[in-house]
Structure formats: C-alpha cells, structure tokens
C-alpha cells in the first residue's frame, strides 16, 4: 500500500491508493509488514558497451527476447498472451 509520495506520478507497476488508506488500515489493527521502495532512474540512449555485451550473452544463453509495447494496454496484452 502506498504510504507516501502521493504527489508523484505513478509508474506502470505501482499500486495507487488514497492518502487516508494507511491511517484507516492502522485503525483497523493492521501493521506494516515490509517496505517496498521505488526509484526513478534515467537511462542513456546507448547502453554501456560492457553491459550491452553481457546482456547479449545472457539473451543468447537463456534464449531471451525483448518485449516491445507502445502503451500499458499493449503490454498487458503481450504479457497475458505469453503466460
């Protein structure tokens, strides 16, 4: 449950709730179990050559491929079809 950062734009994988939820849940007797931290990172257009080489090795060794989606709906469709 989101407990801070309500003024930030949510990311694709983030659950959103209203700011009063944490207080409401505490009044019902629930306590925090774990902290999940989200970070914003900037990615350069071209990856570091060493990282690109290692990623390529891993991609070939484990027969991985990149999923490309233009929006959230398309990503959900791709993930649903691959499971």
N, CA, C and O atoms as CSV, one atom per row, in Angstrom:
chain,resi,resn,atom,element,x,y,z
A,1,UNK,N,N,0.851,-1.175,0.000
A,1,UNK,CA,C,0.000,0.000,0.000
A,1,UNK,C,C,0.894,1.235,0.000
A,1,UNK,O,O,1.863,1.313,0.755
A,2,UNK,N,N,0.570,2.160,-0.822
A,2,UNK,CA,C,1.310,3.412,-0.897
A,2,UNK,C,C,1.094,4.191,0.399
A,2,UNK,O,O,-0.043,4.405,0.818
A,3,UNK,N,N,2.210,4.620,1.042
A,3,UNK,CA,C,2.098,5.379,2.291
A,3,UNK,C,C,2.684,6.781,2.182
A,3,UNK,O,O,2.476,7.613,3.065
A,4,UNK,N,N,3.411,7.042,1.110
A,4,UNK,CA,C,3.943,8.385,0.860
A,4,UNK,C,C,4.179,8.545,-0.631
A,4,UNK,O,O,4.124,7.573,-1.383
A,5,UNK,N,N,4.444,9.775,-1.056
A,5,UNK,CA,C,4.702,10.018,-2.470
A,5,UNK,C,C,3.433,10.189,-3.287
A,5,UNK,O,O,3.432,9.941,-4.493
A,6,UNK,N,N,2.358,10.607,-2.646
A,6,UNK,CA,C,1.081,10.767,-3.347
A,6,UNK,C,C,1.128,11.870,-4.410
A,6,UNK,O,O,0.290,11.905,-5.311
A,7,UNK,N,N,2.109,12.765,-4.299
A,7,UNK,CA,C,2.237,13.847,-5.280
A,7,UNK,C,C,3.047,13.429,-6.500
A,7,UNK,O,O,3.190,14.217,-7.435
A,8,UNK,N,N,3.587,12.191,-6.514
A,8,UNK,CA,C,4.382,11.698,-7.638
A,8,UNK,C,C,3.479,10.992,-8.651
A,8,UNK,O,O,2.430,10.451,-8.298
A,9,UNK,N,N,3.903,11.008,-9.904
A,9,UNK,CA,C,3.183,10.294,-10.948
A,9,UNK,C,C,3.458,8.802,-10.776
A,9,UNK,O,O,4.612,8.396,-10.635
A,10,UNK,N,N,2.419,7.994,-10.787
A,10,UNK,CA,C,2.566,6.558,-10.597
A,10,UNK,C,C,3.238,5.918,-11.804
A,10,UNK,O,O,3.058,6.361,-12.939
A,11,UNK,N,N,4.008,4.878,-11.546
A,11,UNK,CA,C,4.616,4.129,-12.634
A,11,UNK,C,C,3.700,2.975,-13.006
A,11,UNK,O,O,2.681,2.742,-12.355
A,12,UNK,N,N,4.063,2.270,-14.038
A,12,UNK,CA,C,3.241,1.175,-14.536
A,12,UNK,C,C,2.994,0.107,-13.482
A,12,UNK,O,O,1.883,-0.415,-13.384
A,13,UNK,N,N,3.998,-0.224,-12.699
A,13,UNK,CA,C,3.889,-1.339,-11.767
A,13,UNK,C,C,3.485,-0.917,-10.361
A,13,UNK,O,O,3.513,-1.743,-9.449
A,14,UNK,N,N,3.116,0.321,-10.162
A,14,UNK,CA,C,2.806,0.825,-8.837
A,14,UNK,C,C,1.321,0.750,-8.536
A,14,UNK,O,O,0.479,1.091,-9.366
A,15,UNK,N,N,1.021,0.295,-7.330
A,15,UNK,CA,C,-0.359,0.292,-6.852
A,15,UNK,C,C,-0.639,1.671,-6.264
A,15,UNK,O,O,0.193,2.215,-5.538
A,16,UNK,N,N,-1.790,2.236,-6.568
A,16,UNK,CA,C,-2.140,3.545,-6.023
A,16,UNK,C,C,-3.311,3.394,-5.068
A,16,UNK,O,O,-4.224,2.603,-5.309
A,17,UNK,N,N,-3.280,4.151,-3.991
A,17,UNK,CA,C,-4.421,4.247,-3.086
A,17,UNK,C,C,-4.493,5.687,-2.583
A,17,UNK,O,O,-3.543,6.455,-2.734
A,18,UNK,N,N,-5.599,6.034,-1.999
A,18,UNK,CA,C,-5.768,7.385,-1.487
A,18,UNK,C,C,-4.958,7.566,-0.206
A,18,UNK,O,O,-4.719,6.596,0.513
A,19,UNK,N,N,-4.534,8.796,0.087
A,19,UNK,CA,C,-3.677,9.052,1.251
A,19,UNK,C,C,-4.264,8.605,2.596
A,19,UNK,O,O,-3.506,8.329,3.526
A,20,UNK,N,N,-5.593,8.528,2.720
A,20,UNK,CA,C,-6.180,8.148,4.009
A,20,UNK,C,C,-6.142,6.636,4.261
A,20,UNK,O,O,-6.405,6.211,5.386
A,21,UNK,N,N,-5.834,5.833,3.284
A,21,UNK,CA,C,-5.837,4.374,3.457
A,21,UNK,C,C,-4.910,3.885,4.569
A,21,UNK,O,O,-5.353,3.097,5.405
A,22,UNK,N,N,-3.630,4.317,4.622
A,22,UNK,CA,C,-2.759,3.807,5.676
A,22,UNK,C,C,-3.307,4.052,7.082
A,22,UNK,O,O,-3.281,3.152,7.921
A,23,UNK,N,N,-3.798,5.252,7.342
A,23,UNK,CA,C,-4.360,5.570,8.658
A,23,UNK,C,C,-5.584,4.702,8.936
A,23,UNK,O,O,-5.749,4.189,10.042
A,24,UNK,N,N,-6.428,4.542,7.941
A,24,UNK,CA,C,-7.627,3.718,8.077
A,24,UNK,C,C,-7.246,2.278,8.425
A,24,UNK,O,O,-7.848,1.677,9.315
A,25,UNK,N,N,-6.254,1.722,7.731
A,25,UNK,CA,C,-5.833,0.340,7.969
A,25,UNK,C,C,-5.208,0.179,9.360
A,25,UNK,O,O,-5.423,-0.839,10.017
A,26,UNK,N,N,-4.431,1.182,9.816
A,26,UNK,CA,C,-3.854,1.126,11.158
A,26,UNK,C,C,-4.949,1.129,12.215
A,26,UNK,O,O,-4.846,0.415,13.213
A,27,UNK,N,N,-5.991,1.921,12.010
A,27,UNK,CA,C,-7.111,1.953,12.961
A,27,UNK,C,C,-7.844,0.616,13.022
A,27,UNK,O,O,-8.464,0.287,14.033
A,28,UNK,N,N,-7.769,-0.145,11.942
A,28,UNK,CA,C,-8.391,-1.472,11.914
A,28,UNK,C,C,-7.473,-2.543,12.518
A,28,UNK,O,O,-7.844,-3.715,12.595
A,29,UNK,N,N,-6.267,-2.129,12.948
A,29,UNK,CA,C,-5.367,-3.047,13.616
A,29,UNK,C,C,-4.268,-3.635,12.753
A,29,UNK,O,O,-3.477,-4.448,13.232
A,30,UNK,N,N,-4.202,-3.243,11.497
A,30,UNK,CA,C,-3.156,-3.765,10.620
A,30,UNK,C,C,-1.842,-3.027,10.871
A,30,UNK,O,O,-1.837,-1.843,11.206
A,31,UNK,N,N,-0.738,-3.736,10.707
A,31,UNK,CA,C,0.587,-3.156,10.877
A,31,UNK,C,C,1.427,-3.430,9.624
A,31,UNK,O,O,1.193,-4.392,8.892
A,32,UNK,N,N,2.403,-2.559,9.406
A,32,UNK,CA,C,3.281,-2.709,8.246
A,32,UNK,C,C,4.083,-3.997,8.361
A,32,UNK,O,O,4.581,-4.338,9.434
A,33,UNK,N,N,4.204,-4.709,7.242
A,33,UNK,CA,C,4.955,-5.949,7.195
A,33,UNK,C,C,6.306,-5.761,6.515
A,33,UNK,O,O,7.299,-6.364,6.923
A,34,UNK,N,N,6.345,-4.929,5.482
A,34,UNK,CA,C,7.563,-4.777,4.687
A,34,UNK,C,C,7.545,-3.420,3.985
A,34,UNK,O,O,6.480,-2.861,3.726
A,35,UNK,N,N,8.715,-2.906,3.687
A,35,UNK,CA,C,8.840,-1.667,2.903
A,35,UNK,C,C,9.236,-2.027,1.481
A,35,UNK,O,O,10.140,-2.837,1.274
A,36,UNK,N,N,8.573,-1.438,0.508
A,36,UNK,CA,C,8.952,-1.549,-0.900
A,36,UNK,C,C,9.333,-0.145,-1.328
A,36,UNK,O,O,8.578,0.803,-1.111
A,37,UNK,N,N,10.490,-0.011,-1.930
A,37,UNK,CA,C,10.996,1.296,-2.326
A,37,UNK,C,C,11.057,1.355,-3.842
A,37,UNK,O,O,11.501,0.411,-4.495
A,38,UNK,N,N,10.611,2.462,-4.390
A,38,UNK,CA,C,10.643,2.654,-5.836
A,38,UNK,C,C,11.595,3.796,-6.147
A,38,UNK,O,O,11.583,4.832,-5.482
A,39,UNK,N,N,12.417,3.596,-7.162
A,39,UNK,CA,C,13.372,4.614,-7.584
A,39,UNK,C,C,13.110,5.019,-9.024
A,39,UNK,O,O,12.646,4.221,-9.838
A,40,UNK,N,N,13.410,6.252,-9.314
A,40,UNK,CA,C,13.347,6.726,-10.698
A,40,UNK,C,C,14.770,6.782,-11.225
A,40,UNK,O,O,15.662,7.351,-10.596
A,41,UNK,N,N,14.966,6.187,-12.381
A,41,UNK,CA,C,16.299,6.154,-12.971
A,41,UNK,C,C,16.243,6.730,-14.377
A,41,UNK,O,O,15.258,6.556,-15.096
A,42,UNK,N,N,17.301,7.410,-14.753
A,42,UNK,CA,C,17.397,7.862,-16.133
A,42,UNK,C,C,18.295,6.874,-16.878
A,42,UNK,O,O,19.294,6.398,-16.338
A,43,UNK,N,N,17.937,6.581,-18.087
A,43,UNK,CA,C,18.678,5.618,-18.890
A,43,UNK,C,C,19.225,6.341,-20.115
A,43,UNK,O,O,18.503,7.054,-20.812
A,44,UNK,N,N,20.492,6.145,-20.356
A,44,UNK,CA,C,21.094,6.779,-21.526
A,44,UNK,C,C,20.595,6.085,-22.794
A,44,UNK,O,O,20.247,4.905,-22.750
A,45,UNK,N,N,20.555,6.793,-23.915
A,45,UNK,CA,C,20.074,6.181,-25.158
A,45,UNK,C,C,20.883,4.957,-25.573
A,45,UNK,O,O,20.324,3.989,-26.088
A,46,UNK,N,N,22.177,4.996,-25.353
A,46,UNK,CA,C,23.051,3.873,-25.701
A,46,UNK,C,C,23.603,3.265,-24.429
A,46,UNK,O,O,24.151,3.984,-23.593
A,47,UNK,N,N,23.472,1.951,-24.261
A,47,UNK,CA,C,23.985,1.327,-23.030
A,47,UNK,C,C,25.507,1.287,-23.006
A,47,UNK,O,O,26.165,1.374,-24.043
A,48,UNK,N,N,26.041,1.155,-21.817
A,48,UNK,CA,C,27.479,0.967,-21.645
A,48,UNK,C,C,27.886,-0.279,-22.430
A,48,UNK,O,O,27.199,-1.297,-22.344
A,49,UNK,N,N,28.980,-0.234,-23.191
A,49,UNK,CA,C,29.371,-1.378,-24.028
A,49,UNK,C,C,29.543,-2.694,-23.247
A,49,UNK,O,O,29.181,-3.763,-23.740
A,50,UNK,N,N,30.087,-2.607,-22.049
A,50,UNK,CA,C,30.271,-3.820,-21.248
A,50,UNK,C,C,28.928,-4.416,-20.853
A,50,UNK,O,O,28.725,-5.626,-20.949
A,51,UNK,N,N,28.019,-3.567,-20.412
A,51,UNK,CA,C,26.685,-4.039,-20.021
A,51,UNK,C,C,25.951,-4.598,-21.234
A,51,UNK,O,O,25.273,-5.619,-21.128
A,52,UNK,N,N,26.079,-3.942,-22.382
A,52,UNK,CA,C,25.425,-4.419,-23.606
A,52,UNK,C,C,25.962,-5.794,-24.001
A,52,UNK,O,O,25.196,-6.661,-24.422
A,53,UNK,N,N,27.279,-5.999,-23.868
A,53,UNK,CA,C,27.887,-7.282,-24.218
A,53,UNK,C,C,27.392,-8.388,-23.281
A,53,UNK,O,O,27.049,-9.479,-23.737
A,54,UNK,N,N,27.354,-8.110,-21.979
A,54,UNK,CA,C,26.887,-9.097,-21.001
A,54,UNK,C,C,25.406,-9.407,-21.221
A,54,UNK,O,O,24.992,-10.563,-21.137
A,55,UNK,N,N,24.617,-8.380,-21.501
A,55,UNK,CA,C,23.186,-8.582,-21.765
A,55,UNK,C,C,22.981,-9.446,-22.996
A,55,UNK,O,O,22.103,-10.308,-23.017
A,56,UNK,N,N,23.787,-9.218,-24.019
A,56,UNK,CA,C,23.676,-10.001,-25.244
A,56,UNK,C,C,24.030,-11.470,-24.984
A,56,UNK,O,O,23.365,-12.369,-25.499
A,57,UNK,N,N,25.065,-11.710,-24.193
A,57,UNK,CA,C,25.442,-13.082,-23.838
A,57,UNK,C,C,24.295,-13.761,-23.081
A,57,UNK,O,O,23.922,-14.891,-23.395
A,58,UNK,N,N,23.750,-13.075,-22.100
A,58,UNK,CA,C,22.639,-13.639,-21.315
A,58,UNK,C,C,21.420,-13.893,-22.202
A,58,UNK,O,O,20.749,-14.915,-22.065
A,59,UNK,N,N,21.138,-12.958,-23.111
A,59,UNK,CA,C,19.984,-13.095,-24.000
A,59,UNK,C,C,20.128,-14.349,-24.873
A,59,UNK,O,O,19.166,-15.097,-25.048
A,60,UNK,N,N,21.308,-14.572,-25.409
A,60,UNK,CA,C,21.536,-15.755,-26.265
A,60,UNK,C,C,21.572,-17.043,-25.433
A,60,UNK,O,O,20.974,-18.049,-25.815
A,61,UNK,N,N,22.271,-17.006,-24.306
A,61,UNK,CA,C,22.428,-18.212,-23.484
A,61,UNK,C,C,21.083,-18.724,-22.969
A,61,UNK,O,O,20.840,-19.931,-22.966
A,62,UNK,N,N,20.209,-17.814,-22.534
A,62,UNK,CA,C,18.928,-18.214,-21.944
A,62,UNK,C,C,17.749,-18.065,-22.903
A,62,UNK,O,O,16.590,-18.157,-22.499
A,63,UNK,N,N,18.065,-17.830,-24.184
A,63,UNK,CA,C,17.049,-17.694,-25.237
A,63,UNK,C,C,15.973,-16.661,-24.842
A,63,UNK,O,O,14.773,-16.919,-24.941
A,64,UNK,N,N,16.437,-15.506,-24.400
A,64,UNK,CA,C,15.540,-14.421,-24.004
A,64,UNK,C,C,15.262,-13.523,-25.201
A,64,UNK,O,O,16.015,-13.514,-26.175
A,65,UNK,N,N,14.177,-12.772,-25.116
A,65,UNK,CA,C,13.882,-11.776,-26.145
A,65,UNK,C,C,13.220,-10.573,-25.496
A,65,UNK,O,O,12.655,-10.678,-24.407
A,66,UNK,N,N,13.290,-9.447,-26.158
A,66,UNK,CA,C,12.717,-8.212,-25.645
A,66,UNK,C,C,11.252,-8.110,-26.027
A,66,UNK,O,O,10.870,-8.401,-27.160
A,67,UNK,N,N,10.443,-7.696,-25.073
A,67,UNK,CA,C,9.041,-7.400,-25.361
A,67,UNK,C,C,8.950,-5.907,-25.639
A,67,UNK,O,O,9.468,-5.094,-24.873
A,68,UNK,N,N,8.305,-5.555,-26.714
A,68,UNK,CA,C,8.147,-4.140,-27.036
A,68,UNK,C,C,6.669,-3.786,-27.055
A,68,UNK,O,O,5.889,-4.349,-27.823
A,69,UNK,N,N,6.303,-2.852,-26.204
A,69,UNK,CA,C,4.916,-2.394,-26.116
A,69,UNK,C,C,4.911,-0.875,-26.180
A,69,UNK,O,O,5.776,-0.219,-25.598
A,70,UNK,N,N,3.952,-0.328,-26.876
A,70,UNK,CA,C,3.870,1.132,-27.022
A,70,UNK,C,C,3.089,1.781,-25.890
A,70,UNK,O,O,3.228,2.981,-25.652
A,71,UNK,N,N,2.260,0.996,-25.182
A,71,UNK,CA,C,1.468,1.558,-24.094
A,71,UNK,C,C,1.090,0.440,-23.108
A,71,UNK,O,O,1.396,-0.730,-23.339
A,72,UNK,N,N,0.438,0.808,-22.036
A,72,UNK,CA,C,0.103,-0.142,-20.970
A,72,UNK,C,C,-0.835,-1.242,-21.469
A,72,UNK,O,O,-0.656,-2.411,-21.129
A,73,UNK,N,N,-1.822,-0.876,-22.265
A,73,UNK,CA,C,-2.787,-1.857,-22.769
A,73,UNK,C,C,-2.075,-2.920,-23.619
A,73,UNK,O,O,-2.349,-4.114,-23.494
A,74,UNK,N,N,-1.173,-2.475,-24.469
A,74,UNK,CA,C,-0.429,-3.399,-25.327
A,74,UNK,C,C,0.483,-4.300,-24.480
A,74,UNK,O,O,0.629,-5.484,-24.784
A,75,UNK,N,N,1.087,-3.760,-23.439
A,75,UNK,CA,C,1.936,-4.546,-22.554
A,75,UNK,C,C,1.126,-5.628,-21.844
A,75,UNK,O,O,1.564,-6.775,-21.763
A,76,UNK,N,N,-0.043,-5.274,-21.334
A,76,UNK,CA,C,-0.899,-6.253,-20.678
A,76,UNK,C,C,-1.289,-7.367,-21.663
A,76,UNK,O,O,-1.294,-8.544,-21.302
A,77,UNK,N,N,-1.609,-6.996,-22.885
A,77,UNK,CA,C,-1.968,-7.979,-23.912
A,77,UNK,C,C,-0.795,-8.932,-24.176
A,77,UNK,O,O,-0.985,-10.147,-24.243
A,78,UNK,N,N,0.400,-8.388,-24.325
A,78,UNK,CA,C,1.585,-9.210,-24.583
A,78,UNK,C,C,1.843,-10.158,-23.413
A,78,UNK,O,O,2.083,-11.348,-23.616
A,79,UNK,N,N,1.794,-9.634,-22.197
A,79,UNK,CA,C,2.065,-10.460,-21.022
A,79,UNK,C,C,1.004,-11.525,-20.826
A,79,UNK,O,O,1.323,-12.636,-20.401
A,80,UNK,N,N,-0.233,-11.220,-21.120
A,80,UNK,CA,C,-1.314,-12.186,-20.987
A,80,UNK,C,C,-1.137,-13.320,-21.998
A,80,UNK,O,O,-1.375,-14.485,-21.680
A,81,UNK,N,N,-0.718,-12.974,-23.213
A,81,UNK,CA,C,-0.534,-13.986,-24.249
A,81,UNK,C,C,0.672,-14.883,-23.964
A,81,UNK,O,O,0.689,-16.046,-24.369
A,82,UNK,N,N,1.685,-14.347,-23.266
A,82,UNK,CA,C,2.905,-15.136,-23.031
A,82,UNK,C,C,2.811,-16.032,-21.798
A,82,UNK,O,O,3.691,-16.864,-21.577
A,83,UNK,N,N,1.778,-15.879,-21.007
A,83,UNK,CA,C,1.691,-16.707,-19.790
A,83,UNK,C,C,0.885,-17.961,-20.006
A,83,UNK,O,O,0.722,-18.757,-19.082
